Amino acid sequence: MTERAVPILPSRDLTETLSFFERLGFENRGAPPEEWQYLIIGRGTIELHFTEDASVDPLRTAAMCYLYVDDAQRVYDDWADLVEPDRATGSRIERPVDTDYGMREFAVVDRSGNLLRIGSPL
């Protein structure tokens, strides 16, 4: 078995979270959110889990994780028009940058305030 880690991120509303990530090409890999009060989504080999927490303040970073992809620029290009900035939640997408540590990466903040950094080696 290949070892891996799966982040469990907070969500202020699991249905809203599912809708946000479905636009980015993720699919629900578990039961409907209202059945488990838990959400498992995936896109290719990436898997994210969410647990409902109504106390989440979306204007403060709730949690964060890093997603390694083959081509961060391509993923950004695919997602750039799909993540609508939302002042009420702070949801947004940040343009890619080349880092000192050899990665091309960008950031997405979802409607619960979770920060996802997405990157690939330069």
Secondary structure, DSSP 8 states (H G I E B T S, - for coil): -------EEEES-HHHHHHHHHTTT-EE-SS-HHHHSEEEEEETTEEEEEEE-TT--TTS---EEEEE-S-HHHHHHHHTTTS--BTTTTBEEEEEEE-TTSEEEEEEE-TT--EEEEEEE-
